[in-house]
């Protein structure tokens, strides 16, 4: 994984399954995605945990753009549209 990421902005809500198989609903204020060319990880401030967290994109289900309360069908495109 590259150390450079693409800075992003916006907020997203999604269902997340962690490495232990636990499922939670997260609302995240976006900070960055890594790597920039083909994102695999999303970094943001997690409202549930009250801290910056890293999420694997493959573990995100049912993403919703909270600004428009609309489902996100193409996550990579949605993220690239939010780069700063």
Secondary structure, DSSP 8 states (H G I E B T S, - for coil): --S--EEB--EEEEEEE-TT--EEEEEEEEEEEESSSS--EEEEEETTTTEEEEEEGGGEEEEEETTTTEE-S-HHHHHHHTB-
